[in-house]
């Protein structure tokens, strides 16, 4: 059970009473009459082979209040797309699978590329962006949630708690971020958030001075959580990064567009675990190494938009100050883990901090050189102003793919292996 403390400038909604899932779902079912809800699930085809996604579907089958589920499917052949349609057909809610690698979607992608509006690179950000476009195109939902497909500790109350703040008509929130403790298998996890993001934010406060944006980011208990929800109008102006800066980028966008009293965070689970990324110390294009580079670059770029000035000396100061702050935090986390009977490997923690410090320096130098930029994907209101039929084309492509490749018999629909 969490504390009730409100810190920072973002409202925190805690899990204080262990309210039963059924009671939350009953409230959401009532809210859905006024505010229909959708869920977006971005996934790789390979995730269909892992038990986590199947368990997520088991839980979603028991959710009565969703009006729509939109699945974004990446890296799938025609045969794999057919399998995905059968795999997801067990969902009782109306749902659609966007075959992002299919020929019909590629026609839309090529048109967007011709108009200089296509995502710069493939990945989760691109997947989410197309799903958000489809949600707007169908006009079904007034509130939408997003979470990953590799959550091994998933339970349907996570979704209920995530959607509640933006679905309740008595609340005024436009955007909600989920948070939780990254504890699983008797280990304290969440290295990138604990050992990179939090100390880097505090470092930038020290080097660049107090700034409302840094105070805002520091108010989130788990800024890298991939679970968030929002009112549908947020999607129109939301620019999404296409790299590993997705979560920080989304937080920066809602900060740009909304007053902080319209934003909140909610505790969605006591503990949480998902597929772990390798540190990838020797390959900055993969794993936590790439993630730390992308996140650091996004923070340098964002602070520059608020007038922060960086040069070689400043970047080196950021790296040095970060290293000291992060090492001090390891001591705090080690003590916390020990008191709770959890395992924490001090050597691996310090090795991660050393890698993150090097990547902060690389990210700062890349920013100063002005190259290697990963721009935001354009907001959908900009896209629709140029490509006015894009929503109709999205719906038509998904419908045609489903008709052509979808299960045609009960036996086909039963195939999920």
C-alpha positions in Angstrom: 0.0 0.0 0.0 1.4 3.4 -1.0 1.6 6.6 1.0 -0.8 9.5 0.5 1.8 12.2 0.0 1.4 14.7 -2.8 4.7 16.0 -4.0 5.8 18.1 -7.0 3.3 19.9 -9.2 1.4 16.8 -10.5 -1.6 15.3 -8.7 -0.9 11.8 -7.6 -3.8 9.3 -7.3 -2.8 6.5 -4.9 -4.0 3.0 -4.3 -5.0 3.5 -0.7 -7.8 1.1 -0.1 -7.3 -1.9 -2.4 -10.7 -1.2 -3.9 -12.0 -4.3 -5.7 -11.5 -4.5 -9.4 -15.2 -5.3 -9.9 -16.1 -2.0 -8.3 -13.7 0.0 -10.5 -15.1 -1.8 -13.6 -18.7 -1.1 -12.6 -17.9 2.6 -12.3 -16.1 2.6 -15.7 -19.0 0.8 -17.2 -21.2 3.6 -16.1 -18.7 6.2 -17.3 -18.6 4.6 -20.7 -22.1 5.6 -21.5 -20.9 9.2 -21.5 -17.3 8.7 -22.3 -16.5 5.6 -24.5 -13.1 4.1 -24.0 -10.4 2.5 -26.2 -7.2 0.6 -25.6 -4.2 0.8 -27.9 -1.8 -2.2 -27.9 1.5 -1.7 -29.9 3.3 -4.9 -30.4 5.8 -6.8 -32.5 4.7 -10.1 -34.0 7.3 -11.9 -32.0 5.4 -10.9 -28.8 2.6 -13.3 -29.9 5.0 -16.1 -29.2 5.5 -15.2 -25.5 3.1 -16.1 -22.7 2.8 -12.5 -21.4 0.5 -11.4 -24.2 -1.7 -14.4 -24.0 -2.2 -13.7 -20.3 -3.0 -10.1 -21.0 -5.7 -11.2 -23.4 -7.1 -13.5 -20.7 -7.5 -10.5 -18.5 -8.9 -8.2 -21.2 -11.6 -10.8 -22.0 -13.0 -9.9 -18.5 -13.2 -6.1 -19.2 -16.7 -5.0 -19.9 -16.3 -1.2 -20.5 -14.1 -1.0 -23.5 -15.7 0.1 -26.8 -12.6 -0.5 -28.9 -9.2 -2.2 -28.8 -6.7 -1.2 -31.5 -3.6 -3.4 -32.0 -0.6 -2.1 -33.9 1.3 -5.0 -35.4 4.9 -4.6 -36.5 7.3 -6.9 -38.3 4.7 -9.4 -39.6 4.5 -11.2 -42.9 1.2 -12.1 -44.5 1.1 -15.5 -42.8 2.0 -13.9 -39.5 -0.7 -11.2 -39.9 -3.3 -14.0 -40.6 -2.1 -15.7 -37.4 -2.4 -12.4 -35.5 -6.0 -11.9 -36.6 -6.8 -15.4 -35.3 -4.8 -14.8 -32.1 -6.7 -11.6 -31.2 -10.1 -12.9 -32.3 -10.7 -14.2 -28.7 -11.2 -10.7 -27.6 -15.0 -10.0 -27.1 -14.6 -6.3 -27.6 -14.7 -4.7 -31.1 -11.1 -4.7 -32.1 -8.8 -4.0 -35.1 -5.3 -5.1 -36.0 -3.3 -2.6 -38.0 -0.9 -4.6 -40.2 1.8 -1.9 -40.5 3.9 -3.9 -42.9 1.0 -4.7 -45.2 0.7 -3.4 -48.8 -2.4 -1.3 -48.0 -0.8 0.5 -45.1 2.4 1.0 -47.1 0.4 2.9 -49.7 -0.7 5.3 -47.0 2.9 5.4 -45.6 4.2 6.2 -49.1 1.7 9.0 -49.5 2.7 10.5 -46.2 6.4 10.2 -47.2 5.7 12.1 -50.4 4.1 14.9 -48.3 7.1 14.9 -45.8 4.8 13.8 -43.0 5.8 10.2 -42.5 7.6 9.0 -39.3 11.4 9.3 -39.8 12.0 5.7 -38.5 10.1 2.6 -37.6 9.6 1.6 -34.0 7.2 1.8 -31.1 6.7 5.5 -31.6 5.7 5.0 -35.3 3.4 2.1 -34.3 1.6 4.2 -31.6 1.2 7.1 -33.9 -0.7 5.1 -36.5 -2.8 3.5 -33.8 -3.7 6.9 -32.5 -4.6 8.0 -36.0 -6.9 5.0 -36.4 -8.6 5.7 -33.0 -9.4 9.2 -34.2 -10.4 8.0 -37.6 -13.1 5.6 -36.2 -14.5 8.2 -33.9 -15.5 5.5 -31.4 -13.8 6.7 -28.2 -13.6 9.8 -26.0 -10.8 8.4 -23.9 -7.9 6.1 -24.8 -5.3 4.2 -22.9 -2.0 2.6 -24.0 0.1 -0.1 -22.5 2.8 -2.5 -23.7 2.2 -6.2 -24.6 5.1 -7.7 -22.6 3.8 -7.1 -19.1 4.3 -10.3 -17.2 2.5 -9.1 -14.0 -0.6 -7.8 -15.9 -4.0 -7.7 -14.2 -7.1 -6.0 -15.5 -7.2 -3.6 -12.5 -4.1 -2.0 -14.0 -6.2 -0.9 -17.0 -9.1 0.2 -14.8 -7.0 2.4 -12.6 -5.2 3.8 -15.7 -8.4 4.9 -17.4 -10.4 6.0 -14.4 -8.9 9.5 -14.1 -9.6 10.5 -17.7 -12.9 8.5 -18.0 -14.6 9.9 -14.9 -16.8 12.8 -16.0 -16.4 14.4 -12.5 -12.6 14.7 -13.0 -11.0 17.4 -15.2 -7.8 15.5 -16.2 -6.8 15.4 -19.9 -3.8 13.1 -19.4 -2.8 10.4 -16.9 0.5 8.6 -16.4 0.7 5.2 -14.7 3.3 4.4 -12.1 4.3 1.4 -10.0 7.3 -0.2 -8.2 9.7 -2.0 -10.5 10.1 -5.0 -8.3 10.0 -8.6 -9.5 11.6 -11.9 -8.7 13.0 -10.4 -5.5 14.9 -7.8 -7.4 14.8 -4.0 -7.7 14.5 -3.2 -11.4 13.9 -0.1 -13.4 17.6 0.9 -13.9 17.0 3.5 -16.6 14.5 5.4 -14.6 16.4 5.1 -11.3 19.9 5.5 -12.5 19.6 7.7 -15.6 16.4 9.8 -15.7 16.0 10.9 -12.1 19.7 11.8 -11.5 20.0 13.5 -14.9 16.9 15.7 -14.2 18.5 16.7 -10.9 21.8 17.3 -12.6 20.2 19.6 -15.1 18.6 21.5 -12.2 22.0 22.0 -10.7 23.8 22.9 -13.9 21.0 24.9 -15.7 19.2 26.2 -12.7 15.7 25.5 -11.5 13.2 25.3 -14.3 9.5 24.5 -14.2 9.8 21.8 -16.8 12.4 20.0 -14.8 10.3 20.3 -11.7 7.4 18.9 -13.7 9.4 15.8 -14.8 10.7 15.3 -11.3 7.1 15.1 -10.1 6.5 11.8 -11.9 7.3 8.8 -9.8 8.0 6.6 -12.9 8.5 8.9 -15.9 9.4 6.0 -18.2 6.3 4.0 -17.6 4.8 2.9 -20.9 1.2 3.1 -19.5 -0.8 6.3 -20.0 -4.3 7.4 -20.8 -5.7 10.6 -22.2 -8.8 12.3 -23.6 -9.2 11.9 -27.3 -8.7 15.6 -28.1 -5.1 15.3 -26.7 -4.3 13.1 -29.7 -4.9 15.9 -32.2 -2.0 18.0 -31.2 0.3 15.3 -29.8 3.7 15.0 -31.5 5.3 11.6 -30.8 9.1 10.9 -30.9 10.0 7.9 -33.0 12.9 6.8 -30.8 13.4 5.5 -27.2 12.5 9.0 -26.0 8.8 8.2 -26.5 7.7 8.4 -22.8 9.7 11.6 -22.0 8.6 13.1 -25.3 4.9 12.5 -24.6 5.3 14.0 -21.1 7.0 17.1 -22.7 4.2 17.4 -25.2 1.3 17.4 -22.7 3.3 19.9 -20.6 3.5 22.1 -23.7 -0.2 21.9 -24.4 -1.9 21.7 -21.0 -1.9 23.3 -17.6 -0.4 20.9 -15.0 -3.7 20.8 -13.1 -5.1 18.9 -16.1 -2.4 16.2 -15.7 -2.1 13.5 -13.1 -0.3 10.2 -12.3 -2.0 7.1 -10.9 -0.7 4.1 -9.1 -1.7 1.1 -11.3 0.0 -1.8 -9.6 2.0 -2.7 -6.5 4.7 -4.3 -8.5 5.3 -4.6 -12.2 7.6 -6.6 -14.5 8.1 -6.9 -18.3 10.7 -8.1 -20.8 14.1 -6.8 -19.8 16.4 -5.1 -22.2 20.1 -6.0 -22.1 22.5 -3.2 -21.0 24.4 -3.6 -24.4 27.6 -1.9 -23.2 29.4 -2.6 -26.4 26.6 -1.7 -28.8 25.0 1.8 -28.6 22.3 0.8 -31.2 20.6 -1.7 -28.9 19.2 -2.2 -25.4 19.6 0.2 -22.5 22.6 1.8 -24.2 20.5 3.1 -27.1 17.7 4.0 -24.7 20.0 6.1 -22.5 21.4 7.9 -25.6 17.9 8.7 -27.0 16.5 9.9 -23.6 19.6 12.0 -22.9 19.4 13.6 -26.4 15.7 14.4 -25.9 16.4 16.1 -22.6 19.2 18.2 -24.1 17.0 19.2 -27.0 14.0 20.0 -24.8 16.0 22.2 -22.3 17.4 24.1 -25.3 13.9 25.0 -26.4 13.4 26.6 -23.0 16.6 28.7 -23.4 19.2 26.6 -21.7 22.6 27.1 -23.3 25.0 24.2 -23.7 28.6 24.1 -24.8 31.4 21.6 -24.5 32.3 22.7 -20.9 28.6 22.6 -19.8 28.1 19.1 -21.3 31.1 17.9 -19.5 29.8 19.4 -16.3 26.5 17.7 -16.8 28.3 14.3 -17.2 30.5 14.8 -14.1 27.6 16.1 -11.9 25.3 13.3 -13.1 28.0 10.7 -12.2 28.2 11.9 -8.6 24.5 12.2 -8.1 23.8 8.7 -9.6 26.4 7.0 -7.4 24.9 8.6 -4.3 21.5 7.3 -5.4 22.9 3.7 -5.7 23.6 3.9 -1.9 20.0 4.9 -1.3 18.6 2.2 -3.5 20.9 -0.4 -2.0 19.7 0.4 1.5 16.1 0.4 0.4 16.5 -3.0 -1.2 18.3 -4.5 1.8 15.6 -3.4 4.3 13.0 -5.0 2.0 14.9 -8.2 1.5 15.4 -7.5 -2.2 18.5 -8.2 -4.3 20.5 -5.4 -5.7 23.9 -5.9 -7.4 26.1 -2.9 -6.5 28.7 -3.8 -9.2 26.1 -4.0 -12.0 24.4 -0.8 -10.8 27.7 1.1 -10.9 28.5 -0.4 -14.3 25.2 0.9 -15.6 25.9 4.4 -14.2 29.3 4.4 -15.9 27.7 3.5 -19.3 24.9 6.1 -18.8 27.5 8.8 -18.0 29.5 8.0 -21.2 26.2 8.1 -23.2 25.2 11.4 -21.6 28.5 12.9 -22.9 27.9 11.4 -26.3 24.3 12.7 -26.4 25.5 16.2 -25.4 28.2 16.2 -28.1 25.7 15.0 -30.7 23.4 17.8 -29.7 26.2 20.4 -30.1 27.1 19.0 -33.5 23.5 19.5 -34.6 23.3 16.1 -36.3 21.7 12.7 -35.5 18.4 14.3 -34.8 15.2 12.3 -34.3 12.4 14.8 -34.9 8.9 14.4 -33.6 6.4 12.7 -35.9 3.9 15.4 -37.0 0.7 15.9 -35.0 -2.3 14.4 -36.6 -4.1 17.8 -37.0 -1.2 18.9 -39.2 -1.4 15.7 -41.2 -5.2 16.0 -41.8 -4.8 19.6 -42.9 -2.7 18.4 -45.8 -3.9 14.8 -46.4 -7.6 15.3 -45.8 -8.6 11.7 -46.6 -6.0 10.0 -44.4 -8.5 8.9 -41.8 -10.8 7.4 -44.3 -7.9 5.7 -46.0 -6.7 4.2 -42.7 -10.1 2.8 -41.9 -10.5 1.4 -45.4 -7.1 -0.2 -45.4 -7.7 -1.9 -42.0 -11.2 -3.1 -43.0 -10.0 -4.5 -46.3 -7.0 -6.3 -44.7 -9.4 -7.8 -42.1 -11.9 -9.0 -44.7 -9.2 -10.5 -47.0 -7.0 -12.2 -44.4 -9.3 -12.7 -41.4 -10.5 -16.0 -40.0 -13.4 -17.3 -41.9 -14.4 -20.2 -39.7 -14.7 -21.1 -36.0 -11.8 -23.5 -36.5 -9.7 -20.7 -37.9 -10.6 -18.4 -35.1 -9.5 -21.1 -32.6 -6.0 -21.1 -34.0 -3.8 -19.1 -31.6 -0.7 -21.3 -31.6 
